[in-house]
Amino acid sequence: MKNPVVEKPAVRYAEGRMERTVIPVAGEVSLKVHVNDILVGEIACSGISLEELVLGYLKTAGIIDLFDDIQTMEIQASPPQVRLTTAPAGTGKRVPVPPEAFGDTELTITAKETIDLMNRLLDSSNIHEITRGTHCSALAGTSGIICTREDIGRNNTIDMLIGYSLMNRINSGNCCIVTTGRMSAEIVGKMLTGGFPLLISHSAPTSGAVNLAEKAGITLVGYVRNGGLQVYTHERRVIFEP
């Protein structure tokens, strides 16, 4: 819909010298989401991968459960908005997920694989490399990274990956999400709703994220950098090799 990189005039000061220049910044749009002619939300985003973004947003909001819940979807450029109709069976109500929802999943990963995934994610953060203004997240399976998404909002990148998994009917229980963003309780809630048992982050978690992940059976791996990592919950999924 929009160019994710926009050039803006700026003044740069470095080493005692000032100069006028043009600097690339991350693009931002405000996307309105209508479901059955009702405005259900407005998302500040980069304006890319909108179908995936909206599907993940609606999934984590409890408005849809499956991709088949969507009957029609229309994306409009000006003003930026998405209009959807849902199947009659869609109740729009959040289904409660019991604690330890992922207690029996068999997904495991080695510490080395975790570090390798993070390095590959950072190498693929093209918009961030140009603007320093986005977050990047990846959906990964047993064979490595499946897809990556970038956006100005860390929550948006998670929603995009949830939307991607819905559209492609991917078994999220066999996948993990790798992200550059901080792990908050809201992000862990999206993992829970999306069905992902393992979250790997370049950053650290909040106490709320750790508490929710512990109850839900989700493994949190954070501060993956400089060849190391920290496991905060359910370490059984991380294999430490000499």
C-alpha positions as CSV (number, residue, x, y, z in Angstrom):
1,M,0.0,0.0,0.0
2,K,2.8,2.4,1.0
3,N,6.5,2.6,0.6
4,P,7.9,1.3,3.9
5,V,10.9,3.7,3.5
6,V,10.3,7.4,3.1
7,E,13.0,10.1,2.7
8,K,12.7,13.2,4.9
9,P,14.9,16.3,5.2
10,A,16.9,16.5,8.4
11,V,19.9,18.2,10.0
12,R,22.8,15.9,10.9
13,Y,25.4,16.8,13.5
14,A,28.5,14.7,13.9
15,E,32.1,15.3,15.0
16,G,31.5,19.0,15.5
17,R,30.0,19.5,12.0
18,M,26.4,20.3,11.0
19,E,24.9,19.5,7.6
20,R,21.5,19.5,5.9
21,T,20.7,16.2,4.4
22,V,17.9,13.7,3.5
23,I,17.5,10.7,5.7
24,P,15.4,7.5,5.1
25,V,12.8,6.9,7.8
26,A,10.3,4.1,8.3
27,G,6.9,4.8,6.6
28,E,3.8,4.9,8.7
29,V,0.1,4.6,7.9
30,S,-3.0,4.4,10.0
31,L,-5.1,1.4,8.8
32,K,-8.8,1.1,9.7
33,V,-10.2,-2.4,10.0
34,H,-13.9,-2.9,9.3
35,V,-15.6,-6.2,9.9
36,N,-19.2,-6.6,8.7
37,D,-19.4,-2.8,8.2
38,I,-18.3,-2.2,11.8
39,L,-15.0,-0.4,12.7
40,V,-13.2,-2.8,15.0
41,G,-9.8,-1.2,15.2
42,E,-7.2,1.1,13.8
43,I,-3.6,-0.1,13.4
44,A,-0.5,2.1,13.0
45,C,1.7,0.1,10.6
46,S,4.2,0.2,7.8
47,G,1.5,-0.5,5.2
48,I,2.9,-3.8,4.0
49,S,1.7,-7.4,4.2
50,L,-1.7,-6.0,5.1
51,E,-3.8,-9.2,4.6
52,E,-1.6,-11.2,6.9
53,L,-1.5,-8.3,9.4
54,V,-5.3,-8.0,9.6
55,L,-5.9,-11.8,9.8
56,G,-3.5,-12.0,12.7
57,Y,-4.9,-8.9,14.4
58,L,-8.5,-10.4,14.2
59,K,-7.3,-13.8,15.3
60,T,-5.6,-12.4,18.5
61,A,-8.6,-10.2,19.1
62,G,-10.9,-13.2,19.1
63,I,-12.9,-12.1,16.1
64,I,-11.9,-15.0,13.9
65,D,-10.4,-18.4,14.6
66,L,-9.6,-19.8,11.1
67,F,-8.8,-18.4,7.7
68,D,-12.1,-19.9,6.5
69,D,-14.0,-17.6,8.8
70,I,-13.3,-14.8,6.2
71,Q,-15.8,-14.6,3.4
72,T,-14.5,-11.5,1.6
73,M,-11.6,-9.1,2.1
74,E,-11.2,-5.7,0.3
75,I,-8.0,-3.6,0.8
76,Q,-8.4,0.1,-0.1
77,A,-5.4,2.4,-0.5
78,S,-7.0,5.8,0.1
79,P,-7.9,6.2,2.8
80,P,-6.1,3.1,4.1
81,Q,-8.6,0.6,5.2
82,V,-9.6,-3.1,5.0
83,R,-13.2,-4.2,4.8
84,L,-14.1,-7.8,5.6
85,T,-17.1,-10.0,6.0
86,T,-17.1,-13.1,8.1
87,A,-18.9,-16.4,7.9
88,P,-22.1,-16.7,10.0
89,A,-20.4,-19.2,12.3
90,G,-17.9,-16.6,13.5
91,T,-19.0,-15.5,16.9
92,G,-16.4,-12.9,17.5
93,K,-15.8,-14.2,21.1
94,R,-12.5,-15.2,22.5
95,V,-12.2,-18.9,23.3
96,P,-10.6,-19.4,26.7
97,V,-7.3,-21.2,26.6
98,P,-6.5,-23.4,29.7
99,P,-3.2,-23.0,31.5
100,E,-0.4,-25.4,30.3
101,A,-1.9,-25.3,26.9
102,F,1.4,-26.4,25.3
103,G,2.4,-28.8,28.0
104,D,2.5,-31.8,25.6
105,T,4.1,-30.3,22.5
106,E,7.2,-32.0,21.3
107,L,9.0,-29.0,19.7
108,T,12.6,-28.7,20.8
109,I,15.6,-26.6,19.6
110,T,19.3,-26.6,20.5
111,A,21.0,-23.5,21.9
112,K,23.1,-23.3,18.7
113,E,20.1,-23.4,16.4
114,T,18.5,-20.7,18.5
115,I,21.5,-18.4,18.1
116,D,21.7,-19.2,14.4
117,L,18.0,-18.3,13.9
118,M,18.5,-15.0,15.6
119,N,21.6,-14.2,13.5
120,R,19.6,-15.0,10.3
121,L,16.7,-12.8,11.4
122,L,19.0,-9.8,12.1
123,D,20.7,-10.3,8.7
124,S,17.3,-10.2,7.0
125,S,16.1,-7.0,8.6
126,N,16.4,-4.9,5.5
127,I,14.1,-2.0,6.4
128,H,15.7,-1.7,9.8
129,E,19.2,-1.6,8.2
130,I,18.1,1.4,6.2
131,T,15.9,3.3,8.8
132,R,16.7,1.9,12.2
133,G,13.0,2.3,12.8
134,T,11.4,-1.1,12.5
135,H,11.1,-4.5,14.3
136,C,11.5,-7.8,12.5
137,S,10.1,-11.2,13.4
138,A,10.4,-14.6,11.7
139,L,8.3,-17.8,11.6
140,A,10.6,-20.8,11.9
141,G,10.0,-24.6,11.7
142,T,12.2,-27.6,12.0
143,S,13.9,-26.8,8.7
144,G,14.7,-23.2,9.6
145,I,13.1,-19.8,8.8
146,I,9.8,-20.0,6.8
147,C,9.2,-16.3,6.4
148,T,10.2,-12.9,8.0
149,R,8.1,-9.8,8.4
150,E,9.1,-6.2,9.3
151,D,7.0,-3.3,10.6
152,I,7.1,-0.2,12.8
153,G,5.2,-2.1,15.4
154,R,6.6,-5.3,17.1
155,N,3.1,-6.5,17.8
156,N,2.3,-6.1,14.1
157,T,5.1,-8.4,13.0
158,I,3.7,-11.1,15.3
159,D,0.2,-10.6,13.9
160,M,1.6,-10.9,10.4
161,L,3.2,-14.3,11.1
162,I,0.0,-15.5,12.8
163,G,-1.9,-14.4,9.7
164,Y,0.6,-16.1,7.4
165,S,0.2,-19.3,9.3
166,L,-3.6,-19.1,9.1
167,M,-3.5,-18.4,5.3
168,N,-1.1,-21.3,4.7
169,R,-2.6,-23.7,7.2
170,I,0.6,-24.2,9.1
171,N,0.7,-26.2,12.3
172,S,1.8,-23.5,14.7
173,G,2.5,-26.1,17.4
174,N,5.5,-27.3,15.4
175,C,6.9,-23.7,14.9
176,C,8.5,-20.9,16.9
177,I,8.6,-17.2,16.5
178,V,11.9,-15.3,16.5
179,T,11.7,-11.5,17.1
180,T,13.8,-8.4,17.7
181,G,11.2,-6.9,20.0
182,R,10.7,-7.0,23.8
183,M,8.7,-9.9,25.2
184,S,5.6,-8.4,26.9
185,A,2.5,-10.1,28.3
186,E,0.7,-8.9,25.3
187,I,3.1,-10.6,22.9
188,V,3.0,-13.8,24.9
189,G,-0.8,-13.6,24.7
190,K,-0.6,-13.5,20.9
191,M,1.7,-16.5,21.1
192,L,-0.9,-18.3,23.1
193,T,-3.8,-17.4,20.8
194,G,-1.8,-18.2,17.8
195,G,-0.8,-21.6,19.1
196,F,3.0,-21.1,19.2
197,P,4.9,-22.9,22.1
198,L,8.3,-21.1,21.7
199,L,9.3,-17.4,21.5
200,I,12.8,-16.4,20.9
201,S,13.8,-12.7,21.3
202,H,16.9,-10.5,20.9
203,S,15.6,-8.5,23.8
204,A,14.4,-9.4,27.3
205,P,10.9,-10.2,28.8
206,T,8.8,-8.3,31.3
207,S,7.6,-10.0,34.5
208,G,4.1,-10.2,33.1
209,A,5.4,-12.1,30.1
210,V,7.3,-14.6,32.2
211,N,4.3,-15.1,34.5
212,L,1.9,-15.7,31.6
213,A,4.3,-18.0,29.7
214,E,5.0,-20.1,32.8
215,K,1.2,-20.7,33.3
216,A,0.6,-21.3,29.6
217,G,3.5,-23.7,29.0
218,I,5.3,-21.4,26.6
219,T,9.0,-21.4,26.4
220,L,10.6,-17.9,26.5
221,V,14.2,-17.5,25.3
222,G,15.5,-14.0,25.5
223,Y,18.6,-11.9,25.2
224,V,19.9,-14.0,22.3
225,R,23.1,-12.1,21.4
226,N,26.9,-12.4,21.4
227,G,26.7,-16.1,21.2
228,G,24.5,-16.5,24.3
229,L,20.9,-16.7,25.5
230,Q,18.7,-16.8,28.6
231,V,15.8,-19.2,29.0
232,Y,13.1,-17.9,31.4
233,T,10.4,-20.5,31.2
234,H,9.9,-24.2,30.3
235,E,13.6,-24.9,29.5
236,R,12.7,-28.5,28.4
237,R,12.4,-27.3,24.8
238,V,15.9,-25.9,24.7
239,I,18.7,-28.5,24.3
240,F,22.1,-27.4,25.7
241,E,25.0,-29.0,23.9
242,P,28.6,-28.8,25.0
